[in-house]
């Protein structure tokens, strides 16, 4: 039964990851096709490079460059990393590039047109959707390939600072938009890159938001039973001694979702009116049931 339960939990977790990865890849494709490509927003990455190439070689669709550059990144990933880049990145990359081409088939843009006619709104939507898509993929351990795969290759064979290298690469692509397009598009691309960089972390933190609680109580059994049986969480507890009351107490430490934390707080009050509860907000909790540890 234990193995069967574990298999069901694993299947459920993988299905959840696939749904998030699918949503992330589609939203990223929407950001690129509907808002970045029509306006020339080259905010970095292989999508930005493809937009530049699409302008330099107008006889070839930008979506074709998106497909070619990302397929080349996958090929390089297979050559240098094997399956070390992970099935999630492969899945996201294929779905993302495929959806860009599907969107082009469903809604082709005439040259010089965009979706809303409002460049500021388009820049905001491009940045917001790109950030949401990237955050969904990162949350599930995937990415839409491109520069992420190149970064994995560089990290494997060099000691270079990957974040600095990617920032320089994105900066060069943004700088190229000043020359390939114009100053207005270049400035929008630069602003879009900054907005997206900020929003990706903000959205990722929001998706990972959790609460850690410390409860000082004289009714530990009831609270522990509620945590383990009603909330399906675990906890750590240790004996304590009240400095003011000179009474023996138990300290319970646990972590859970904000909704679960609110329920636990309310329950603790019903079994111990003198319970002392502290709740801290965090977006980084590593271990079973939360974020996985990365690396060795």
N, C-alpha and C positions, 0 to 999 in steps of 0.2 A: 504493500500500500504506500509505503514511504517513497519508493522509487516512482510509482505511478503518479503520486502527488507532485513529486519533483519534476517529472516529465511534463505534467500539465502546467505547472508554474513556468517552466522553461518555454513551452509552446506559447503560453499567454504573453510572456515577456517579449518573445520574438515577434509575435503578431502585432503587439503594440509598437515595437520598433519599426516594423515594416510600414505601418500606417503613418507614423511620424515622418519616416524617411520619404514616403510617397508624397505626403503633403508638402514637406520641405522642398523637394525637387520640383514639384509643379509650381509652387509659389515663386521659387527662384526663377524658373523659366518664364513665368508671367512678368516678373520684374524686368528681366532682360529683354524679352520680345516686345512687350507693350509699352515700355517706358524708356528703357535705355537705348535700344536700337533706333527708334524713330527720331530721337533727339541727339544722338551722338554722345550720350553720357558714357565716357570711357573712364569708369571709376576704379580701374585696376582689374587684375585677374585675367584669365583667358577670355572672358566675355568682353572686357575692355579692349584687349588686343584684337579680338575678332572685329569689333566695331571699327577700329582704326583700319584694319586690313580691308574691310568692306567699303570704306570710303576711298582708300588708295586704289583698290581694284573694283570699280563699280559694276563691272560685268559679272561679278560673282556675288551671290547673295551673302549677306552677313551671317545668316543662319548656317550656311554651308561652312563658313570659317569656324563658327562655333562648334559644329560637328567635327570638322577635321582636327582642330587644335585639341579638343578634348579626347578624341580617339587616339591621337598621337601621345597624349599624356598617359592614357591607359596602356598603350603599347610600351612606352618607356617604363611604366610601373611594372608590367609583367616581366620585362627584360631584367630590370635591376632589383625588383622587390619580390617577384613571384606573387603569391597570394598574401604577402605581408601587408599589402595595402588594404586588405579586408574586403569581404563581399559587399559590405554596406556602401563603401565608396564606389565600387564597380556598379552596383545597382543604381545609386543616385546619379552617377555620371551618365549612364545609358538612358535613364528615364528623363533626366534634365535635357539632354541634347535632343532626345526624341520629341519631347513636348515643345521645344522651341520650333521644330519643324512642323509639328501638328498645328501650332498656333498660326504659323505663317500660312499654312494651307487653309485654315478656317477663316482668318482675318488678315488678308494681305494689305499692307499699307502702300498708298501711292507715295511717290517720292516727294519729300518736303512736308508731309502731313504727320500728325500724331493723334493720340486718342482723344485728348480733351481740349487741345489748343492753348492750354495754360502751362507755360514752361515751369513755373515755380511749383505748381501742383504736381506736375509730372516728375520733377526732381524729388519731391517729398515722397511720392508713391514708389518711385524706383528705389529709394533708400530704405523706406519702411518695409516693403515687401521683400527686398533683398535681405534685410536684417532678420525678418521673421523666418524666411526660408533657411538661411544659414544657421540660425539658432535651433530650429527644429532638427536639422541634420546633425549639428554638433551634439545636441542632447542625446541623440540615439547612437552616437559614435560614427557617423558617416559624414560625407562631404560630396560636393558635386565635382570633385576631381580637379583637373586643371593645375593651378599653382600649388594646391595642397599635395598632389602627388609628387610634383617636382620638389617640394619642400621635404617630403619623406625621403626622396632619393638623396638630396643634399645632406640631410641629417645622418643618413646611413654611412656616407663616405667621407664626410668632412666634420670639422668641429665648428663650423660657421654658426653664427647666431641667426637662426631661421627667421625669427620675427623681424630682425633688422633687414635681412636679405629680401623678404617679401615686401616690406615697406618701401625699400628702394625700388624694387621692380614695379610695384603699383605706382610709385611716384613718377617713374619714367613713362609709364603708360599714360598717366594723367597729363604729364608735360607734353607728350606727343599729341594730345588732343588740341593743344593750342596751335600747333603747326598744321595738323591735318584738317581740322575744322576751323575754328576761329576763337578769339579771346573769350567771347561769351560762353561758348560751349566748354572751353577749357576751364573757366572759372566755375561753371556749374559742375563739371566733373570733379574738380578739387573739393568743392563744398560737399558733393554727394559722397565722396570717399570718406570725408571726415564724419559726416552724419551717420553713414552706415557703420563705421568703426565703433562709434559710440552706441548706436542702437543695437548692434549684435550682442554686445556685452550686457546691455540693459535688458533685452528680451530674454537672453539666456539665463540671467539671474532671476528674472521673473518666473520662468518655467521651472527653475530648480529651487524656488523659494521653499524653505522648510523652517520649522520651529524646533529649537531645543529647549527642553524644560527641566528645571530643577525644583523638586517638591520636597519640602520639609514637613513631615507629618507624623502623627502618632497612630495612623491607621494604614500602615503600608500594605497589609495583605489585600484589603479591599481594592486599593488603587492599583496594585500590581495585577490582580485578577482582571480588573477592567482593561488595563493596558494590553495584556496578553490575549484575553478572550474576546473582548469587544472591539478593540482597535487593531488586533493582529500585529502588534508591535512588541518590542522587547525593552528591557530597562536594566540599569545597573543601580544597586542600592548599597548603602553603607550606614553603619551606626554613627550617631552624632549625639551631642549633648548641648542642650540649650544654655547659653551663657546667662540669660536673664531669669528664665524660669527654673533652671537647674533640673530640667526634666530630660529623660531619655527620648530621643527622636530618631527617625529614619530619614535619610536623604535619598531621594529617587531621581536618577538622571535618565532622560529618554529623549528621543527625537522623532518627529513625525510631520505630517502635513499641517498647514494652518487650520484646516477644518477639524482634524483630529485633536489638535492642541486645544482648540476652543471647547470641544466636548470634554476633554480630560480635565480642563480647568473647572468647568461647571460641576463635573462629577466629584472632584476632590473636595469641593466645598460642601457637598451633601453628606459625605462620610466623616469629614473633619473640618468643623467650622473654624478651627484655628490653624488650618494648613497654610503654609507660606509657599507661594508659587512664583517663580521667576521664569519668564518666557523671553527667549532671544531669537531674533530673526537671522537666518543664515541662508546662503545659496550654495554652500559647499559643505556637504556632509559625505564622507567617504566610508564605505563599508557595506556589509550585506544589507540589502533593501534600499540602498541609496546610490551614490555615484561610485563607479568602479575605480580602483586605483590603476593608474596608467604607468606603463613602463615596467621594468623589472622590480 
